């Protein structure tokens, strides 16, 4: 029998495979003479194996999208998706600053709403390939879908006689829930967006409010359950013409 | 700074594995990973280039986990997890039952023992790395490891849990 001192730490290092080989031999010799201890060490070893069997499959699971979100995956700012995020932030800042005067123009909530509408306009209207989620060819589906998500019956105005055709629409996150964006375009490719949110009960109707900074103009108003913001890179007169038409169609 | 993502990505699956074993629940585990990644991102300047990023990430996860545990009024129960039950069976049915027992048994270990056991046995960190990651002396690592393994063995074998261990010298 070995006279070598074997400690508890040796057992663990043995189980974890970090014991030098010479020491392993000594531990094995020690355990060979002590079946109870050998059984205990064997059980520890099986624990290691069982832990791997139980949890190793996690390694092969696809990593959820949320764990690949911008913070950890800041690979390069030049990748398109990060560029888009940066664009959002920059545009948000620029427009927030540009439209800052709107805060004084009306209730703070409405100004924030107009600012969001303007940001959404600036982000999506230049899109060439994916300006909308659902195209105008599926107009019924688009309206039903967005109505369902907003929890209010929407109507999509037709602006053909003003020279604007519907491109389609998309669902966006607003301050208090889903928001709908409809996009229109004229023959020259100028785009208008109509941003619609469902208001909380008791929202008061407002008159048209207008803000224009640089090239982006926004008309916004509240009409019963719904709030609207119409944005475009055009002058006030043209935007008012369209906004009036929109308002009339929604309130026949 | 922009290098963080590239460097962290290869570690995410293992962070998830550890978090899953630690929390026993898929959603809670991914929350833990997410919080860890966010904190790592914010504190990336504190990471010493060239040092072991993985150990550093485990340190952060440990801190996040401890804060979460402290923030909880009640000790969480561990639900029988559907995902775990649907894992591919590696061997016989009996073995799967044992595996689920292991999951439940793990949950019965004190957090500090479970952390040490999982970092050593599952994540295969060295004892020194484990001590560093958890901010405890290596002697504490060894004693917690010893207690965790023995307690787990007793739970799995249906033996009364011993509180003191014979130190073989």
Interface residues (C-beta under 8 A of the other chain):
Chain A: X5 X6 X7 X8 X9 X11 X12 X13 X15 X16 X18 X37 X40 X43 X44 X47 X48 X50 X51 X52 X53 X54 X55 X56 X57 X58 X59 X60 X61 X63 X64 X66 X67 X71 X72 X73 X74 X75 X76 X77
Chain B: X1 X2 X4 X5 X6 X8 X9 X12 X13 X14 X16 X17 X20 X21 X30 X33 X34 X37 X38 X40 X41 X84 X87 X88 X90 X95 X98 X99 X102 X103 X117 X118 X120 X121 X122 X124 X126 X127 X142 X145 X146 X149 X150 X152 X153 X156 X157 X165 X167 X168 X169
